[in-house]
Amino acid sequence: MSRIVILGAGISGHTTARWLGKWVGQEHEIVVVSPNETWNWIPSNIWVGVGEMTEGQVTFPLAPVYDKLGVVFKQAKALSIHPEGGDAADQPYVTLEYTEAARAGQSETLTYDYLVNATGPKLNFGATPGLGPDEGYTTSVCTPGHALHANEELQANIAAMKRGETRTFVIGTGHGMCTCQGAAFEYIYNIEHMFRKEKIRDKARMVWISNEYELGDFGMGGVHIKRGGYITNGKVFAESLMVERGMEWIVRAAVKRIEPGKIHYEILDGSEHTLEFDFAMLIPPFAGQPMKAYGKDGGDITSELFAPNGFMKVDGDYTPKPYEEWHKDDWPKTYQSPRYENLFAIGIAFAPPHLISKPMKSANDTPINPAPPRTGMPSATMGKAVAESIRDMLGGAAEPTHTASMAETGAACVASTGMDLFQGSAATMTVFPVVPDYETYPEYGRDMNLTFGEIGLAGHWMKYILHHVFIYQAKMKPGWSLLPH
């Protein structure tokens, strides 16, 4: 019997655990390690952040779900990886620290035959002074708790507007190298929709601030989409949405520091500016979780397994080279460590070999460019591919058997622009492939038959239905494996 340890129970880790539980759970031991006792459908946190959903509607306890498959669940966080074993064990192992109340602070050594790093991101609020809900002056929707706090702050501002006061709302990214603009994109449209519904839209100044070179970049180097039979670029699509709703936007911006009611930012020409606000929801930059790695002799090999940003290096090409020489084949395919064949990293935990959007620096040498997105559908695709490979390697395969390169797979995104069963809307977009492939698709880098976008009430219904479908699937209810992942 082999033991497969999965660090993290987000979209990618939970996907891997579910499929391995289904395929090999009777013959092998599967252990999931997560510091959180609940699973969170993160895309719906934005609805918690506007008071349209409760925390209980976007989360559920993990332990009972894993019990159904016989998967062992440990509420703990990983501290270090020992891929060659060492003093504590002859075989590879990880060290854990429990986070559940009954065992908080206790440690454990857990050996493994296969290890999947799906720890997701560290929300690096500390990269920008004054950023974040805990030690700063802005809100967030990255976790259910953050979203609840954001809604409290939002409702206080709505009450002020109903009294006749005006308010400035700033939504976007809180650092020059953020990713995941999508969550902020959804949030600004949802609060604007709420203001119109409450008949207080005229009391709100709404400002989008982002590190994108142009609106609609989303860390993918921009995108052209087919809409209504015509091909248009993402910039026109995104700008039209904001113009229609009377929003302002600031792009090519790196937020440098935040004080109460003031955002200080720099733009690409090197000039620095201040934007006053009453309410701000800014997404933080991501970093890898703070894990260490050690060799058999106890020597620190963290820099060999992880990139400087804390994400794990896998089978991509990390050779430094000019932007013009970056290639689709640089991107990981199997997500296997080049040093240890029984070690994988998926979802946000793997290190991208380079940006997708062109790297930019201000006149002051400040990096201002989005990091590559790899949440949602790409994370689930990676999770299933790695589960398939481990299943086959357990059966005798000498190497990974399945791939999920972001240069060969697509993504679908349904971004809410207003929560209402009859007057809501959502922007529905598909992109194929995520990483542009100009060899196969020389004009736009993507297959325009599979890359399109629309906005309307149908999109809202689709997002609302998918919310329930994916939670149903994540709970592994009857027929879950037949549903899209």
C-alpha positions as CSV (number, residue, x, y, z in Angstrom):
1,M,0.0,0.0,0.0
2,S,1.3,3.5,-0.9
3,R,0.5,6.7,0.8
4,I,-0.4,9.8,-1.3
5,V,-0.3,13.1,0.7
6,I,-2.0,16.1,-0.7
7,L,-1.2,19.5,0.8
8,G,-4.1,21.8,0.4
9,A,-7.8,21.3,-0.1
10,G,-8.7,24.1,-2.5
11,I,-10.0,23.6,-6.0
12,S,-6.9,21.8,-7.3
13,G,-6.1,19.7,-4.2
14,H,-9.7,18.7,-3.6
15,T,-10.0,17.7,-7.2
16,T,-6.9,15.5,-6.9
17,A,-8.2,13.9,-3.7
18,R,-11.7,13.2,-5.1
19,W,-10.4,11.4,-8.2
20,L,-7.7,9.5,-6.4
21,G,-10.2,8.5,-3.8
22,K,-12.5,7.2,-6.5
23,W,-9.8,5.4,-8.4
24,V,-7.3,4.0,-5.9
25,G,-8.8,4.7,-2.4
26,Q,-9.5,1.1,-1.7
27,E,-5.9,0.0,-2.4
28,H,-3.9,3.0,-1.2
29,E,-4.0,5.5,1.6
30,I,-4.8,9.1,0.7
31,V,-4.2,11.9,3.2
32,V,-5.3,15.5,2.7
33,V,-3.7,18.2,4.8
34,S,-5.3,21.6,5.1
35,P,-5.2,24.3,7.7
36,N,-8.9,25.0,7.1
37,E,-11.6,22.7,8.3
38,T,-14.0,23.9,5.5
39,W,-13.9,23.9,1.7
40,N,-14.7,27.3,0.1
41,W,-16.1,27.9,-3.3
42,I,-14.1,31.0,-3.7
43,P,-15.8,32.4,-6.9
44,S,-19.0,33.0,-4.8
45,N,-17.2,35.0,-2.1
46,I,-18.0,38.1,-4.0
47,W,-21.7,37.5,-3.3
48,V,-20.9,37.2,0.4
49,G,-19.1,40.5,0.1
50,V,-22.3,42.2,-1.0
51,G,-24.6,40.4,1.4
52,E,-26.3,38.2,-1.2
53,M,-25.0,35.0,0.3
54,T,-23.9,33.8,3.7
55,E,-20.7,32.1,4.6
56,G,-22.6,28.8,5.0
57,Q,-23.7,28.9,1.4
58,V,-20.1,29.0,0.1
59,T,-18.4,26.6,2.5
60,F,-18.9,23.1,3.9
61,P,-16.9,20.9,6.4
62,L,-14.2,18.8,4.7
63,A,-13.9,15.9,7.2
64,P,-17.4,14.3,6.6
65,V,-16.8,14.4,2.8
66,Y,-13.5,12.7,3.0
67,D,-14.9,10.1,5.4
68,K,-17.2,8.9,2.6
69,L,-14.1,8.0,0.4
70,G,-12.0,6.8,3.3
71,V,-9.6,9.7,2.8
72,V,-7.7,10.7,5.9
73,F,-8.1,14.4,6.7
74,K,-5.7,16.4,8.9
75,Q,-6.4,20.0,9.8
76,A,-2.8,21.2,9.8
77,K,-0.3,23.2,7.8
78,A,2.8,21.8,6.2
79,L,6.1,23.3,7.6
80,S,8.7,21.5,5.6
81,I,9.3,18.9,2.9
82,H,12.0,16.2,3.2
83,P,12.0,14.5,-0.2
84,E,15.0,12.3,0.6
85,G,14.0,11.4,4.1
86,G,16.4,12.1,6.9
87,D,16.8,11.7,10.7
88,A,13.0,11.5,11.3
89,A,12.3,8.8,8.7
90,D,14.0,6.7,6.1
91,Q,11.5,7.6,3.4
92,P,10.3,11.0,2.2
93,Y,8.2,12.9,4.7
94,V,6.6,16.3,5.5
95,T,6.4,18.0,8.9
96,L,3.0,19.3,9.9
97,E,1.7,21.6,12.6
98,Y,-1.9,21.1,13.6
99,T,-4.3,24.1,13.4
100,E,-7.5,22.4,14.7
101,A,-8.4,23.7,18.2
102,A,-8.0,20.4,20.0
103,R,-4.4,19.9,18.7
104,A,-3.3,23.4,17.9
105,G,0.5,23.7,17.8
106,Q,1.2,20.0,17.9
107,S,3.6,18.7,15.2
108,E,3.7,15.5,13.3
109,T,6.1,13.8,10.8
110,L,4.1,12.2,7.9
111,T,5.8,10.0,5.4
112,Y,4.7,9.7,1.8
113,D,5.2,7.8,-1.4
114,Y,3.7,10.6,-3.5
115,L,3.3,14.2,-2.5
116,V,1.1,16.8,-4.2
117,N,1.7,20.4,-3.3
118,A,-1.7,22.2,-3.7
119,T,-1.3,24.7,-0.9
120,G,-2.5,27.6,-2.9
121,P,-1.3,31.2,-2.3
122,K,-0.2,33.1,0.7
123,L,-2.3,36.3,0.6
124,N,0.7,38.7,0.7
125,F,-1.0,41.8,2.1
126,G,2.3,42.8,3.7
127,A,3.8,43.5,0.3
128,T,2.0,46.9,0.4
129,P,2.0,48.9,3.6
130,G,-1.6,49.5,4.7
131,L,-3.1,46.8,2.5
132,G,-5.7,44.4,3.8
133,P,-8.4,44.0,6.4
134,D,-6.3,42.8,9.3
135,E,-3.4,45.3,9.6
136,G,-4.5,47.8,6.9
137,Y,-7.2,50.0,5.7
138,T,-8.8,48.1,2.8
139,T,-11.1,45.1,2.5
140,S,-10.8,41.8,0.7
141,V,-13.0,39.0,-0.7
142,C,-10.3,36.4,-0.8
143,T,-11.8,34.4,2.1
144,P,-15.3,34.1,3.5
145,G,-14.2,36.0,6.6
146,H,-12.8,38.8,4.5
147,A,-15.9,38.9,2.4
148,L,-18.1,39.2,5.5
149,H,-16.0,42.1,6.7
150,A,-16.2,43.8,3.3
151,N,-20.0,43.6,3.3
152,E,-20.1,45.2,6.8
153,E,-18.0,48.1,5.5
154,L,-20.1,48.3,2.3
155,Q,-23.4,48.4,4.2
156,A,-22.1,51.2,6.4
157,N,-21.3,53.2,3.3
158,I,-24.6,52.4,1.7
159,A,-26.3,53.7,4.9
160,A,-24.3,56.9,4.6
161,M,-25.4,57.3,0.9
162,K,-29.0,56.8,1.8
163,R,-28.6,59.8,4.2
164,G,-27.5,61.8,1.2
165,E,-23.7,61.6,1.6
166,T,-21.4,60.9,-1.3
167,R,-18.8,58.1,-1.2
168,T,-15.8,57.1,-3.3
169,F,-15.3,53.4,-3.9
170,V,-12.0,52.1,-5.2
171,I,-11.8,48.5,-6.4
172,G,-8.9,46.6,-8.0
173,T,-5.4,45.4,-7.3
174,G,-3.3,46.4,-4.3
175,H,0.2,45.9,-5.7
176,G,2.1,46.2,-9.0
177,M,2.4,42.4,-9.5
178,C,-1.0,41.1,-8.5
179,T,-2.9,38.4,-10.3
180,C,-6.6,37.4,-10.0
181,Q,-8.1,40.7,-11.3
182,G,-11.3,38.7,-11.9
183,A,-12.5,38.8,-8.3
184,A,-12.1,42.6,-8.2
185,F,-13.7,42.8,-11.6
186,E,-16.8,41.0,-10.3
187,Y,-16.9,42.9,-7.1
188,I,-17.0,46.4,-8.6
189,Y,-19.9,45.5,-10.9
190,N,-21.8,43.8,-8.1
191,I,-21.7,46.8,-5.8
192,E,-22.5,49.1,-8.7
193,H,-25.6,46.9,-9.4
194,M,-26.5,47.1,-5.8
195,F,-26.3,50.9,-5.8
196,R,-28.6,51.1,-8.8
197,K,-31.1,48.8,-7.1
198,E,-31.0,50.9,-3.9
199,K,-31.4,54.1,-6.1
200,I,-28.2,55.6,-4.7
201,R,-25.9,55.3,-7.7
202,D,-25.6,59.0,-8.0
203,K,-24.0,59.2,-4.6
204,A,-21.1,56.8,-5.5
205,R,-17.9,57.7,-7.4
206,M,-16.5,54.3,-8.6
207,V,-12.9,53.9,-9.5
208,W,-11.1,50.8,-10.9
209,I,-7.4,50.7,-10.2
210,S,-5.2,47.9,-11.8
211,N,-1.7,46.9,-12.7
212,E,-3.0,45.8,-16.2
213,Y,-1.5,47.7,-19.1
214,E,-5.0,47.9,-20.6
215,L,-8.4,47.0,-19.3
216,G,-9.2,43.4,-20.1
217,D,-5.6,42.1,-19.9
218,F,-6.4,39.8,-16.9
219,G,-2.8,38.6,-16.8
220,M,-3.2,36.8,-20.1
221,G,-1.5,39.4,-22.3
222,G,-4.9,40.7,-23.4
223,V,-7.5,38.7,-25.3
224,H,-9.5,39.0,-28.5
225,I,-13.0,37.6,-28.2
226,K,-15.8,36.7,-30.6
227,R,-18.9,38.6,-29.7
228,G,-22.1,38.9,-31.8
229,G,-20.3,37.5,-34.8
230,Y,-17.5,40.0,-34.6
231,I,-14.0,39.8,-33.1
232,T,-13.1,42.5,-30.7
233,N,-10.3,42.9,-28.1
234,G,-10.7,42.6,-24.4
235,K,-9.9,46.3,-23.9
236,V,-12.9,47.4,-25.9
237,F,-15.1,44.8,-24.1
238,A,-14.0,45.9,-20.6
239,E,-14.0,49.6,-21.3
240,S,-17.5,49.5,-22.8
241,L,-18.8,47.8,-19.6
242,M,-17.3,50.6,-17.4
243,V,-18.4,53.4,-19.7
244,E,-22.0,52.1,-19.7
245,R,-21.9,52.1,-15.8
246,G,-20.2,55.5,-15.3
247,M,-17.1,54.1,-13.8
248,E,-13.6,55.6,-13.9
249,W,-10.4,53.5,-14.4
250,I,-6.7,53.8,-13.7
251,V,-4.4,51.2,-15.3
252,R,-0.7,50.6,-15.4
253,A,-0.7,51.4,-11.7
254,A,1.2,50.0,-8.7
255,V,-0.3,50.7,-5.3
256,K,2.7,51.6,-3.1
257,R,1.1,52.3,0.3
258,I,-2.2,53.0,1.9
259,E,-3.2,55.3,4.7
260,P,-6.6,55.9,6.1
261,G,-8.7,57.2,3.3
262,K,-5.7,57.5,0.9
263,I,-4.2,55.2,-1.7
264,H,-0.7,56.2,-3.0
265,Y,0.2,54.7,-6.3
266,E,2.8,55.0,-9.1
267,I,2.1,54.6,-12.8
268,L,4.5,53.5,-15.6
269,D,5.8,56.9,-16.4
270,G,7.2,57.0,-12.9
271,S,4.8,59.7,-11.6
272,E,3.2,59.2,-8.2
273,H,-0.4,60.0,-7.3
274,T,-2.9,59.9,-4.4
275,L,-6.4,58.7,-4.6
276,E,-8.8,59.4,-1.7
277,F,-11.4,56.7,-0.8
278,D,-14.2,55.9,1.6
279,F,-14.2,52.2,0.8
280,A,-11.5,50.1,-1.0
281,M,-11.5,46.5,-1.9
282,L,-8.0,45.6,-3.3
283,I,-6.8,42.1,-4.1
284,P,-3.3,41.4,-2.6
285,P,-0.4,39.9,-4.5
286,F,0.2,36.1,-4.1
287,A,3.2,34.4,-2.8
288,G,3.9,30.7,-2.1
289,Q,3.2,29.3,1.3
290,P,6.2,29.6,3.6
291,M,7.5,26.0,3.4
292,K,11.1,24.9,3.7
293,A,12.8,21.9,2.1
294,Y,15.7,19.8,3.4
295,G,18.0,17.1,2.0
296,K,18.8,13.8,3.6
297,D,21.7,15.4,5.4
298,G,19.6,18.2,6.8
299,G,20.9,20.8,4.4
300,D,18.5,23.5,3.2
301,I,17.4,22.8,-0.4
302,T,14.5,25.2,-0.4
303,S,15.9,27.3,-3.3
304,E,16.3,24.1,-5.3
305,L,12.6,23.1,-5.0
306,F,11.0,26.5,-4.9
307,A,11.3,29.7,-6.9
308,P,12.2,32.9,-4.9
309,N,8.4,33.8,-4.7
310,G,7.8,30.5,-2.8
311,F,6.1,28.6,-5.6
312,M,7.3,25.1,-6.4
313,K,9.3,24.5,-9.6
314,V,8.0,21.7,-11.8
315,D,8.6,20.6,-15.4
316,G,8.6,24.0,-16.9
317,D,11.6,25.8,-18.5
318,Y,12.7,28.4,-16.0
319,T,15.7,29.6,-18.0
320,P,15.9,33.4,-18.0
321,K,15.4,34.8,-21.5
322,P,14.0,37.9,-23.2
323,Y,10.2,38.2,-23.5
324,E,10.4,37.7,-27.2
325,E,11.9,34.3,-26.7
326,W,9.3,32.9,-24.3
327,H,7.5,30.0,-25.8
328,K,4.4,27.9,-25.1
329,D,6.6,24.9,-24.5
330,D,8.1,26.6,-21.5
331,W,5.0,25.9,-19.6
332,P,4.7,22.8,-17.4
333,K,2.8,19.8,-18.7
334,T,2.9,17.1,-16.0
335,Y,3.5,19.3,-12.9
336,Q,6.1,16.8,-11.7
337,S,9.2,18.0,-9.9
338,P,12.3,17.7,-12.2
339,R,14.3,16.4,-9.1
340,Y,11.8,14.0,-7.5
341,E,9.5,11.9,-9.6
342,N,7.1,11.4,-6.7
343,L,6.6,15.1,-6.1
344,F,4.0,17.3,-7.9
345,A,2.7,20.9,-7.6
346,I,-0.6,22.1,-9.0
347,G,-2.9,25.1,-9.0
348,I,-1.4,28.3,-7.6
349,A,1.3,26.3,-5.8
350,F,3.4,25.7,-9.0
351,A,5.8,28.3,-10.2
352,P,5.0,29.8,-13.6
353,P,8.1,29.9,-15.8
354,H,7.4,33.5,-16.9
355,L,4.6,36.0,-17.2
356,I,2.0,35.8,-20.0
357,S,1.5,39.6,-20.1
358,K,4.6,41.5,-21.2
359,P,6.8,42.5,-18.2
360,M,6.8,46.2,-17.6
361,K,8.7,48.5,-15.2
362,S,8.1,52.1,-14.4
363,A,10.6,54.9,-14.9
364,N,11.6,54.2,-11.2
365,D,12.2,50.5,-12.0
366,T,9.0,49.4,-10.2
367,P,7.5,46.2,-11.8
368,I,3.9,46.9,-13.0
369,N,2.4,43.9,-14.7
370,P,-0.2,41.1,-13.8
371,A,1.1,37.7,-12.8
372,P,-0.3,34.7,-14.7
373,P,-3.8,33.6,-13.6
374,R,-4.1,29.9,-12.7
375,T,-7.2,29.6,-10.6
376,G,-10.6,28.0,-11.3
377,M,-10.8,25.8,-14.3
378,P,-7.0,25.5,-15.0
379,S,-6.5,24.4,-11.3
380,A,-9.1,21.7,-11.6
381,T,-7.7,20.5,-14.9
382,M,-4.3,20.2,-13.4
383,G,-5.7,18.4,-10.3
384,K,-7.4,15.7,-12.4
385,A,-4.4,15.2,-14.7
386,V,-2.0,14.7,-11.8
387,A,-4.5,12.3,-10.2
388,E,-4.6,10.3,-13.4
389,S,-0.8,10.2,-13.6
390,I,-0.4,9.1,-10.0
391,R,-3.1,6.4,-10.5
392,D,-1.2,5.1,-13.5
393,M,2.3,5.3,-11.8
394,L,0.9,3.3,-8.9
395,G,-0.2,0.8,-11.5
396,G,3.4,0.6,-12.9
397,A,3.7,3.5,-15.3
398,A,7.3,4.8,-15.3
399,E,6.4,8.5,-15.7
400,P,3.3,10.8,-15.7
401,T,0.7,9.8,-18.3
402,H,-1.4,12.9,-18.5
403,T,-0.7,16.5,-19.2
404,A,-2.5,19.8,-18.6
405,S,-0.3,22.5,-20.0
406,M,-1.9,26.0,-19.8
407,A,-0.7,26.4,-23.4
408,E,-2.8,23.5,-24.5
409,T,-5.9,23.9,-22.3
410,G,-8.6,26.5,-22.1
411,A,-10.6,28.3,-19.4
412,A,-14.1,29.4,-19.0
413,C,-15.1,32.2,-16.7
414,V,-18.5,33.4,-15.7
415,A,-18.0,36.8,-14.0
416,S,-20.9,38.2,-12.1
417,T,-21.8,41.8,-12.9
418,G,-24.9,41.9,-10.7
419,M,-26.7,39.4,-8.5
420,D,-30.5,39.3,-9.2
421,L,-32.6,36.4,-10.5
422,F,-34.4,38.7,-12.9
423,Q,-32.2,41.8,-13.4
424,G,-28.8,40.3,-12.8
425,S,-26.1,39.8,-15.3
426,A,-22.7,38.1,-15.8
427,A,-20.0,38.3,-18.4
428,T,-19.3,34.8,-19.8
429,M,-15.9,34.3,-21.4
430,T,-14.0,31.3,-22.7
431,V,-10.4,31.4,-23.7
432,F,-8.4,28.7,-25.6
433,P,-5.6,28.3,-24.9
434,V,-4.8,30.3,-21.7
435,V,-1.2,30.8,-22.8
436,P,-1.2,32.2,-26.3
437,D,0.0,29.9,-29.1
438,Y,1.0,32.0,-32.1
439,E,2.4,29.1,-34.0
440,T,-1.0,27.4,-34.2
441,Y,-3.1,30.6,-34.2
442,P,-0.8,33.2,-35.7
443,E,-3.3,36.1,-35.9
444,Y,-4.6,36.2,-32.3
445,G,-2.7,33.4,-30.5
446,R,-6.0,31.7,-29.6
447,D,-8.7,29.7,-31.4
448,M,-11.4,32.2,-32.1
449,N,-14.0,29.5,-32.4
450,L,-13.4,28.7,-28.7
451,T,-12.7,32.2,-27.5
452,F,-15.7,34.4,-27.0
453,G,-17.6,36.6,-24.6
454,E,-21.1,37.8,-23.9
455,I,-22.9,39.6,-21.1
456,G,-26.5,39.3,-19.9
457,L,-29.0,37.7,-17.6
458,A,-28.3,34.2,-19.0
459,G,-24.8,34.5,-17.8
460,H,-26.0,35.2,-14.3
461,W,-28.3,32.2,-14.3
462,M,-25.3,30.1,-15.5
463,K,-23.1,31.4,-12.7
464,Y,-25.8,30.8,-10.1
465,I,-26.4,27.2,-11.4
466,L,-22.7,26.5,-11.5
467,H,-22.4,27.6,-7.9
468,H,-24.7,24.8,-6.9
469,V,-23.3,22.3,-9.4
470,F,-19.7,22.7,-8.2
471,I,-20.6,22.6,-4.5
472,Y,-22.7,19.5,-5.2
473,Q,-19.7,18.0,-7.0
474,A,-17.2,19.0,-4.3
475,K,-19.4,17.3,-1.7
476,M,-19.2,14.1,-3.8
477,K,-22.9,13.6,-4.0
478,P,-24.3,10.9,-6.2
479,G,-23.1,11.3,-9.8
480,W,-20.4,13.9,-9.0
481,S,-17.9,12.3,-11.3
482,L,-20.2,12.9,-14.3
483,L,-20.3,16.6,-13.8
484,P,-17.8,19.0,-15.4
485,H,-14.8,19.9,-13.3
